[in-house]
């Protein structure tokens, strides 16, 4: 056998004692986990815990495994929303006269869920709209980067709560191809295929009694291409500008792209006989302005939407400190104090038994939402600590788990 792993090497070393010479479905090892919110796969997929980390192992044709391993590594380098490949085991010894497939190892995406788990456990207020919007944004990001997916579906996507919305991540890249750019035909194929697969998956949910009665799978399948085209046009269309409107129109376009959750990579202005043409090159990686700023101020690593929400609370706390102390507070000082005096104190209230429900930053976001609700009802600000205690006592225990914990008993799906 041959093992090919990416750094850090210590993560791979903990996996080397697994029974790689045996068929994956026959493995017996205490480190194997049952993940209730896993998706449906055409291959044998097992989950294993090693040194505090959870990994997904997929048995697949060796040529495809090598290809997917390289491609996932490239997507990670580009900062695209996809699972991260740790390594691949190839050239496994045959079982009798039967060759064995390779095993691809990816890092399990913490706090992520399959689409079926989202519907079965009510992890979204508007699951259909939020999942479709997340799928559309994921597809647009991948297409802007030149990735032709070829097998886009809800089943091949993982979803993670993200400050009241849902973020989508590519989890299966067997058929994907990376190009300098995509043709309209390649994009149309991906979108048409996605609409067909999503419609079928929603019909499956309907048959299982998991789809809301007012949701029509045919309508949703038809809506996906429309939403995709609207977002694609907003991010890539050219605009004709008059000389006297260039400055504010450029600023307005950049603001609009930022509102949609994307960053601008480059702005191109081209003079023509008709006037000045504006073209904006959208950054293909996951947007990171707010995430990077929050990390610089507090050391917290969270998603972009979560960072935006937490920065708002940090700004509010900074204003409170300045009013209370009667002096100007530097942003860096406010960041350190907010982390120590607000965020860390709130998260310390969460019992370990509930740590598998949501990501810490998502719990904090939920507490801020709960604080607003309680304050509206009380007619005064109830404070973050009181809101946290109320949320942790009354709401968090009823939230289904979204994290596979070693030794934990997963909740039944469906």
N, C-alpha and C positions, 0 to 999 in steps of 0.2 A: 504494500500500500504506500501511497504517497500523500502527505498532508501539506497543504498550501494554506498558510494563515497570514492575516494582516496583523501588524502591531495593534495593541500591546501584546507581547508574546506570552505574558503570564496568564492572560485570559485563555489562550489556546492551550497552554500547558495543562490546565485543569481538566480539559476535555480528552486528553490523549489516552486516558485509562478506560474510556468507554469501549464496549465490545464492537469495534468497527468491522471486524471480520464477519459478523453475523448480519442477517437481514434486519433492517431497521424495525420492522413490525414485530420481530421476535425478541427485541432487547428486553432484558430484565435488569434494572439498575435502580437503586434507591434515589438517584438524582433525577429520575424521570418525573415529570409533572403532568397533571391533567389541567388543561386550560379550557374553562367552560366557554369563554367568549371567542374561541378560535373560529376561523371561517371554514368554508368547504373547499377541499382540495382534491384534485384528481390523482395526486401522488400520496404516498405514505409520508405523513408529517408527525414528528414527535417533538416534545419540548423537554428541555433538560436544564437543571440549575447547577451552576458551578461557580464557586467563590462569590456568591451573592448576586450573580448575574443570571438571567434567563435567556436561553437560546432556542431557536427553532431549527430543527434538522429536517431536511427534505431529501428523500431518495429520488434520484432523477438520472436520466441518461447522461453519461459522462460528458459528451460533447456539449450538451445543453447546460450542464452544471458549470463547466469551465467558462462558457460564454456568459452565463448569468452572473457568475462570480466577478468576472472582469467588468461587466456592464454596471452592476450595482456599485462597485468600487468607483467607477467613473462618475456615476450620479452623485455619490457622496462627496467626491472632490468638488463637484459643481454646486454643491449646496442645495440639491433638489430634494423635495419631500419623498423619500423612499426609505425602505428598511436598509440597514447597514449590513453588509456581508463581512463575516469574520473569517471564513475560510471554506475550503472544500477538500474532501477526502476522495481521491481518485485511485484508479488501478487496484481496486479491492480484489481480493482472492475470490475465484468462482466458488459457488456452492455445488459441488459435484461437477456436472457438465454445464451448469448454468452460470453465465457471467453475472456479476453483480453491478448494479448501477452505482454511480457516485453519490455522495451525500453532501449537499450544500448546507453550510451553517450560517445563519443570520442572527443578528442580535434581536431579541424580542423587543418590540416597541412598547415601552412601559405605558400603562394606562390606556392602551388602545383596545378597540372592540371591532368585531365583525358587524356587518349591517344587520344581521339577524339578532344579535345581542342588543343592539340599539333599540330595535322595535320591541323585542321581548321584554325588556326591562325599563322602558320609558326613560332612556338617557337623553332625550331631546324633547323640547316642547313641541316642535314642528319637525318630526323626524324626516318626512319625505322632502320637504323644501330644503332643510339643512343638509341632508345627505346629497341631494342633487346639486345644490350650490357648491358644496365641497368637492364633488366629483368634477364639476365644470372648471373650478379654479385649478384643481390638480392637472386636468387635461391641458388647460391653457398654458400653465407653467411648463409642462413637459414639451408641448409643441413649440413654444418659444425657444426652448433649449435645443430643438431639433430631434426630439425623441419620438419615434413612431412606436406606439405601445403594441398595437396589433391584437390585444386581448383585454381590452378595457371592460371592466364589469365591477359591480359591487362586491362580488366574491373575491376579486383580486385586489381589493383595496381595504386598508385598515383605517378606522376613524378614531379620533381622539377629541374629547371635550376641550374647548379652547375659549375660555372667557365668555361663555354663553353661546358660542357658536360651535361648529364642528370642523376640525381640520382633517384632510384626507391624505393618505400616504400610499404610494405604490408598493405592493408587497410581492408581486409576481412579475418577473421581467423575462420569462422564457422566450417570448416572441418579439421582444422589443428590439429596436434598431436605433442607433444614434447616428444622425446625419448632421452636416453643417447647417442645414435648414430643411424644412419640410415643404413639399409641394401642396397645393390646395387639394389635390387628389388624395394624398396620404392623410391629410387632416380629415377630409370628408369620410374616408374609410373608417378611421378611428371613431369618429362621432356617430356614424351610422351603426357601426357594430356595437358601440356602447349603448345607444338607444335601444337596440334590439335585445341585448343582454339584460339591461336594466328592466325593461318591460317584462321579460320572462321571470326575472328574480322577484319582481313585485307581485306577479301572479302566484308564484310559489308562496310568498308571504300571505297573500289573500287566502289561498287554499288552507294555510295553517292557522287562519284566524288571527294573524298578527298585524294585518294592514287595517288602518282605520276605514270605516264603512264609506266615508265620503271621498276616498282616494281611488281614482280610476287609473290603473296601470298604463292603459293606452295613452291617456292624456299626458301622464308624466313622461312617458317615453318620447312623446312628440315635443314636450317642453324642453327636454335636455338640449337638443341641437339649437333651439332658439336662444336659450340662455348662453350657450357657448358662443354663438355667433355675436351676440350683443356684447359680451365681455371681450372677445377677440377684436371686434371693431373698435371698441373704446380704447384698447391698448395699442393698436397698430395703425389705425387710420391716419392718413395725411390730412392736414388742414391748410387752406389757402388764407394767408394773412395780409392785411393792408399794412403799410409801414407804420402808421400811427397806432396800431393795436398790437404790435408784436409783443411788447413787454408784458402786458397784463394777460394776453391770451396764452402765452407760454406758461406763465405762472399758474393760471387757472387750469391748464391741461395737466401740469405736474401735480397740483393739489388733487385733482380728480383721480389720477392714477394712484396717488398715495391713499386716498380714501377707499379705493378698491382693494387695498392690501398689497400693492406692488410698489417697487422702487424704480426710479428712472436711472438707467445706465448711461445714456447719452442723448443729447438733443441735437438734431440736425436741422439747420435752416438753409434752404436752397433757393437762390434767386432765379426766377423764371420770367418769361414775358407776361405771364398772368399776375405775377406778384411773388411773394415769398412763401414757399411751401415749408410747413413745419412737419417734421417727422420725429417721433419720440421712440427711442430704443429702450424697451422695458427690460429691467434686470430679471434674469430667469431664475435666480436662486430665491430661496425663501427670503422674504423681506426681513431686514434685521435692524433697522434704525432704532426702534424703541427697545428691542431686545439688547442691543449693544450698549445703549445708554443706561438701561437699568443695571446691566452687569457692571458697568464702570462705576456706578454710584453705590451699588449694594452688594455686588458679588453673586446675585441670584441669576441662575440660568433658566429661562422660561421661554415659552413661545411668544411670538410677536403680539398677538392679541392680548395675552395675559400681561405682557410687559406694558402695553399701552394702558391697561386698566390699573396696574399697580403704580405706574408713574403718576397717574391722576391722583391717586391717594397720597402718594409721596408729596406731590405739589400742594395738596390740601393741608397736609401735616406741616409742611414747611411754613405755610401761611399762618397756621395756628401757633407755631413756635415763635414766629416773629412778632405776632400780636401779644403773646403771653410774656415774652422776654423784652419787648420794646426795642429790638435791634434787628439789623439785617443778618440773616443766616445764610452762609454760602451753601450752594447746592450740594457740594460734596459732604459737608457737615450734616446737612439735613438728611442726605441719603444714608449715612452711617447711623444717625439717630433713629430714623424711621425703621431701619432694619432691626436695630436692637430693641427699641422701645415699643414698636408696633408689630411688625411682621413676626419676629421670632417669638414674642410673647404670645401672640395669637396661636401660632402653630404649635407651641408647647402645650396648649390646652387640648389638642387632638390626641385621644388615647391611641396607643399602638394597635389596638384591636380594630380601629377604623382607618388605619393608614393605607389600606388597599382600595379605598373607595374612589378617590380622585387624586390627581397630582396635587402637591401642596399649594402651588400657585393657583390652581383651579378652586381649591377649597377656600383660599383667601378671597378670590373673586366672588364666590358664592356668599361668603360672609358679608362682603360689602353690599351685595344685592339685598341680602336679608336685613342688613342694617337700615337700608333705605326703606324697605317695607315696614319694619317695626317703627321707624321714626315717623313715617307718614301716618301710621295708625295712632301713635301716641301724641302726635302734634309737636314733637320736640326730638332733638337728636338723642338717641339712646346710647350712643357710644359704641366703639368697635368691640370692646371686651364683652359688654352685655350681649351684643348681637352674636358674637362668637359662641358664647355659652349657650344661647338659645338655639343656634343653628346646630351645634354639636350634639345637644341633647335631643332635639326634636326632628331634625331633618337628615343629618348625615347618617345615622344608623339605618335609615330606610333607603339609602342610596346603594344600589347593587355594586359589588366590587368591579373594578376595571383593571386591577393589577394582579398578576399571577405571583403569589408569594410562596417560597419554598415551604413545603409542609402544610400549606393551607388547603382547606377543603373548598373547592370551587362551588359557586352557586349553580343549580341546575338551569339549563337553558330551555326556554319554551314552556 
